[in-house]
Amino acid sequence: MSTTSEVQKPKASKPAAAKEKKPKEKKMKKTTKTASHPPYFEMIKEAVLALDEKSGSSPYAIAKYMEEKHKSALPSNFRKTLSLQLKNCATKGKLIKIKASYKLSQAAKKDKPATATKRKAAESLKKKGTPAKKPKTIKSPAPKKAKKTA
């Protein structure tokens, strides 16, 4: 029986510090790619305005319009992203959902005239040519007076 007691002797535990620690490698941050297409809301807004349907535009029609305009820049799964964006815009109040279609809300329509007038003004300047601007005169600062030391 003495032989079994020798086999069952507990082994001395090694201290944790004796284990070799591997230096942790710094994780590289993933670089996010910027999309080559405009933001989804701008594309949705452009599609709804272009389609100009009285009862709103269907998601299918919006996707079809976006695909025609931005086919090369859109990812392959843009339809799924579009449906999520439509739902999010509807909850935020940018779009109004009517049955299975979407219309621009009044707040989103207010943004439209401001950008349209800026574009028209820019186009009219290009057509007419830039108006002659008066050259700005640069005023030189007055010379500093030396302080008297007493």
Number of C-alpha atoms within 10 A of each C-alpha: 5 6 7 8 8 9 8 8 8 7 6 6 6 8 7 8 7 7 8 7 8 6 6 6 6 6 6 6 6 6 6 6 6 6 10 11 14 11 9 16 16 11 19 25 19 16 19 22 16 12 15 12 13 7 13 20 23 19 18 13 14 23 19 14 19 20 15 9 13 14 13 11 12 16 13 10 8 14 18 10 12 20 14 12 15 22 15 14 20 17 12 10 15 20 26 19 21 12 9 10 18 24 24 21 15 12 11 14 15 11 10 13 11 10 11 11 11 11 12 11 12 12 12 12 12 11 9 8 9 10 8 6 6 6 6 6 6 6 6 6 6 6 6 6 6 6 6 5 4 3
